[in-house]
Every structure is written in structure tokens, then in C-alpha cells.
């Protein structure tokens, strides 16, 4: 399947609602459970998604489109949520994520991107030259990966409890 902006936006627009449905009103043990040392809980994932909305996706689109003068992308702090989201209520974080995502999708649509625009390039601090299409496709897959990550962390909380059914539960076979 080739990247299509409208199809990508379909997923980007749904992610906040999916996260809200999965996480709003659940017990703290679901929110804070992770997969072991150096892994993220669903709470951490939401904080990370918020930071991405502020510092990664649209700022990098603006750089590629030349709307911000820069020699390249700023490095992204993949762990900023550890300080930014600490001690916040999940409902507040879900509200913030939904609001930021809605605004960012409006900004993205407002760029009125053409197929030629998708081939424009930016400079990533680790990967070097990347295209706008790659950045936008990554945003979509990033969302899907973190939806899976949050679900997988939740599934792991009952890993020992499922007994022999574990062999049929693919979510428990996937490692981080």
C-alpha cells in the first residue's frame, strides 16, 4: 500500500479517541502497568504522544516546507514524558492529546500538500535526508505502534493468569 495523505489522516484523527476508549476510567494498575524494566506503561505512551504533537511532527513538516528556517530537525527527546506528564491525571492528558492532535491535523490539512510536496526533504539528526512522505507515513505507523504498545502492556498484566491459553495469545508472544 502506498502512502496517501488522506488515508494517513484517517488513522491520525482516530488515535486520540482510541486511546481515550482504551484508557479513560480504567484502574491505575492498567494505566501504570508496563512490560518490565525500561518499558513504558500506557500512561507513559500518552505522555510521549503529547510530546510528539508539540515537538516532532508539525515542527518537522514546517522545516521541510521551508516555513521554519533550520539546518535540520532538532533531536527528539523520546523520554520527555517522564518529566512533562508526571503526576497529571490521565483524563487531562487524553484531553490535551486530543486537542493537540486536532489542531495539528488542521494545520496539516491547511498546508494543502501536493504530491510534489511529499518528495521535499529534511535533514534528520540520525537518518540524514528524509522525505516529507516518509515523515508523514512514520507519524501514522508511530501511532499504530504505540496503540499496540499500550495494549500489549495491558495484556502483560494478565500474562501469568491466562494459563495454557498463552500459546494462542499473540499479544503475549511479541517482545518489546
MOGIUR-V283640 format. One record per residue. RES is the residue in one small letter. SS is DSSP state (a for helix, b for strand, c for the rest). Layout:
res:ss
RES:SS
RES:SS
This chain:
res:ss
x:c
x:c
x:c
x:c
x:a
x:a
x:a
x:a
x:a
x:a
x:a
x:a
x:a
x:a
x:a
x:a
x:a
x:a
x:a
x:a
x:a
x:a
x:a
x:c
x:c
x:c
x:c
x:a
x:a
x:a
x:a
x:a
x:c
x:c
x:c
x:c
x:c
x:c
x:c
x:c
x:c
x:a
x:a
x:a
x:a
x:a
x:a
x:a
x:a
x:a
x:a
x:a
x:a
x:a
x:a
x:c
x:a
x:a
x:a
x:a
x:a
x:a
x:a
x:a
x:c
x:c
x:c
x:c
x:c
x:c
x:c
x:c
x:c
x:c
x:c
x:c
x:c
x:c
x:c
x:c
x:a
x:a
x:a
x:a
x:c
x:c
x:c
x:c
x:c
x:a
x:a
x:a
x:a
x:a
x:a
x:a
x:a
x:a
x:a
x:a
x:a
x:a
x:a
x:a
x:a
x:a
x:a
x:a
x:a
x:a
x:c
x:c
x:c
x:c
x:c
x:c
x:a
x:a
x:a
x:c
x:b
x:b
x:b
x:b
x:c
x:c
x:c
x:b
x:b
x:b
x:b
x:a
x:a
x:a
x:a
x:a
x:a
x:a
x:a
x:a
x:a
x:a
x:a
x:a
x:a
x:a
x:a
x:a
x:a
x:a
x:a
x:a
x:a
x:a
x:a
x:a
x:c
x:c
x:a
x:a
x:a
x:c
x:a
x:a
x:a
x:a
x:a
x:a
x:c
x:a
x:a
x:a
x:a
x:c
x:c
x:c
